[in-house]
Amino acid sequence: MHVAIIGNGIAGVTTAIRLRENCPDWDITMISGETDHHYSRPALMYIFMGHMRYEDTKPYEDRFWEKHRIDLMRAWVTEIDTEKKLLHFGGQTQPLGYDKLVIASGSESNKFGWPGQDLGGVQGLYNIQDLELLYKNIQDIKQAVIVGGGLIGIELGEMLHARNVPVTFLIREVNFWDNVLPKEEAMMVNRIIEEDHLGLVRETELKEIHDDGNGRVGAVTTSTGERIECQFVGLTAGVHPNIGFLKESGIPTGRGVLVDWSLRSEVPDVFAVGD
């Protein structure tokens, strides 16, 4: 029996380890185009701030995977043929067959069709590739705008603040993350943000991101008509499931891959895990 797992985040890794514990004779392949090895995503901030190295964020030593006979494949899945049970990849990589498939492809940053959202200097923060892009995007910038609050937004704000980049938050709520935090705690976060001399524009939304004339962000306009000059925009208004590559697969999706209580999809031998 060969099980292919798409994704090497916590859901995919946990699946692989539990399968190995319960099915010692099965072949297991974990596939990711992001990194060679599983790492802790919340640690991206600490890598950027110099508190940790990438190798320090890996919960398992590199030899762990070979020891437990979990094959690692560095590739992006571009197409799934569920009838022939084949995974296809970009480039010259040969298709990979499977007997059972687990989709654990995680999430990607939300974009809501804002004009200018694909300009240079506009990005989310979810994976290693985003972190590498961030290093490039904040060189010689004078002002950053972060759209949305929550954990990723506040982390990105702290990361930029540590590099002495002025930051302005745009949030829809009256207080920071008050749809999750109690009012008193949300107000406390407001106060800390403002005491650290970060901008906080409340009860507003992003309306448009403006081109500086060179294909990069030069300013944003809010829903209240305010224009804020900036050279970087962080999109941290939540995430959505990374399932775009499933469009032609016939695997039913909604807000994510549709599964039953056993994590089984309607397509035979296809499962999905994640939050």
N, C-alpha and C positions, 0 to 999 in steps of 0.2 A: 504494500500500500504506500503510495506517495502522496503526501500532503504538501501543497504549495500555500504559503502564507504571503500575501501582498502587504508589505509594511513592516518596519522593524521598530515601531514605537512600543509603548508599554503593553498595548493590547495584543499586538502580534507576538511580542517576545513572551508574554505570559502564556499565550496559546501554545507556542512552540515548546516551552519548558514543561507545561502540564501534559502535552501529548507525549513527550519523551518519557515522562514518569509513568504514564499509563499504557503506552504502546511502544515498548522497547525495540520492537523489530521493524517499525515503520520508517520509511525515508521521509525526512522533513527538509524542505527548502524555504528559507525566509528571504524575500526579495525586497530590495529598496534601492532607489536611485539616489537617495539623499546622502547616506553615509555608509561606510563599510560596516560599522558596528553600532549597536544600540547605544544611545546616550540619554541623559536626562534633559528634556526640553526646558524645564524651568531654570536650568543652569546657564542658559544663553546669556542672561544678564550678567552673571558673574564672570563669564569668559570675557565679555566686552569690557567690564570694569577692571579686569586684571586680577580678580580674586581667585580664579581657577583657570586651569588649562583644559583644553578639550579632552585630553586623555584622562583628566581627573573626574570627568562627568560620566564616564562609562561605568555602570554598576557591576559589570562583569569583565574579568580579564579577557583579552582577545583569544586566549587559548581555550576558554570555556566552551565555545561553540564547537570546535573540533572534538574536544573531549566528550561532549554530549551528542556528537554526530548530528548536529544541526548545520546543514549547509547554508552558507550565506552567498547571495547573488546580488551584485551591484548593477541594477538596471531599472528602467522605468517601464512598467507595463502600459502598453498603448492600446491593446485590444485583447478581448477574451472570446475565444470560440468555445462556447459551452457544449456544443454538440460533439466536437472532436476532443474536447477537454485539452485545449492548447492555450498557452499564454504567448502573446506576441509582444515584441519589444522594438523600439526604434533602432535604427542603424542596422548593423550586420549580425546582431545577436540572433542565434537560432531560437525558434519557438521551444517552449518548455511544456511537456505534458504533465498532467496531474490526474490523480484519482479522486481526490477531494481538494476543494479550494476554500481558503479562508480569506476574506477581504477585511483587512485591518489598516486601511489606507489613511486614516486620520482625517484631519481637517485642513482648511486653508482660509486665509483672511477674507472677510466679507468685503465686497465691493457692490455698491448699490446703483451703478450706472451714473455716477457723478461725472459731469463734463470735466475732462482733464485728468481722470483717475489713472490713466496709463502713461502720464508724463514721467520723464526722468525725475528722480528725487521723491517719488511717491511710492510708498511700500508698506507692507505689513511686517509683523515680526512673529514668525511661527517656526522656522527651521534654520538649519545651518546656512543654507543659501541666502536667506533673508539677512542673517547676521553678517555674512560676507558683503552683501550689497550695502548694508548699513555703514560699514567702514568707508566705502566709497562715497556714499551719498552725503555724508556729513562733513566732508572736507571743505573747509573755507566757507561755511554757511554762517549767516548772521542771525537767523530766526527759524525756529521750527514750530509747526502746528501739529498737535496730536488730536485726531478725531475719535472721540469716544473715551470712556473711562474704563473701569474694570481693572483687573489685575495686569493684563498685558499693557494697557495704556499707562498705568502708573509706573510699571517697570521701565517702559521705554522712556518715560519722562525722567526717571532717575538716572538712566543710562546717559541720556543727553546732557542732563544737568551736571553729571560728573565730568563731562568734557567741556563744561562752561558754555554750552549752547543754550541760549534763551529759548524757553518753551512756553507755548500757550495751548491750553486744553480747551477743546470745544465739547461741551456735554449737553445733552437734551434735558437732563434732570435739574431740579432745583438745587440739589446738593450732590456731591460726588458719589455715584453708585448707590443712590438712595432707594433704588428698586431692589437692592440686596441687603444693604446695611441698615441697621436702625438709624433713625434720624440723628440721634446724638453722635453716633460714630461717623456718619456721613459728614456732618458739620465739622467734626474734628479733623477729618481728612481735608476738607476745604481750607481750614485754618492752617494746617501744616503746609499745604501747597502754596498758599499765599505768603506764609512766613518765609518760605524758601525762595520767594521772589519769582515764582512761576505764575504765568497768566492763567486765569480760570474764567472762561466765558460760559456762563450757565444759561439754561433754557434756550439753547440755540442749536442749529444743525448746519452741517456743511451744505452749501448750495452749489458751488463751482470752484474748480481748481484752475487757475489761469496760467497760461504759457508765458514764459519770460521772453519768447521770441526765438529761443534756441532749443525748443523741445523739452525744456525742463520747467519745473514749477517756479512761478515768480510771486504768486499771491493766492489767497483764497477769499471767497465771498461767503458770508454766512447767510442763514435764512432771514436774519434781521436786516440784511443789507450792509453789514459791516465788512470792510475790506481789510485784510491783514496781509502785509507783505511778508513773504517767507521763501526759503529755498529748499525746504524739506517738509513733507507731509507724511505723518505716520497714521496709517489706517488701522485702528484698533477697535472698531465697532463690531466686535464679535467675530465668530468663525462659522463656517458651514462645512458639511462633509465633503471630502475630496473624492467625488464619485464621477467627475466628468468623463473619465476614461471608460465608464460603463455604458455610455449612451447606446452603442450598437450591440451590446452584449445580450440583450434580452432579459437581463436580471432586473426584476422589478425594483424601482426606487421611488421614494417620496422625498421627505426631508433627509433621508439617508437610504441605505439598503433596507428593504422591507423583509423582516424575519419574524418567525414565530418565537415562542418562549424557549425553544431549544437553539435559538440563533441560526435556524435553518431557513434559507430562502425558498421560494417556490421552484427554483431551478434545482434539479437533482445534484446532490453532492457539492452545493455551494452554500457557504455559511458566511456570516459577517459579524464582527465584534468591534466594539468601540463605544464612545459615550454619545 
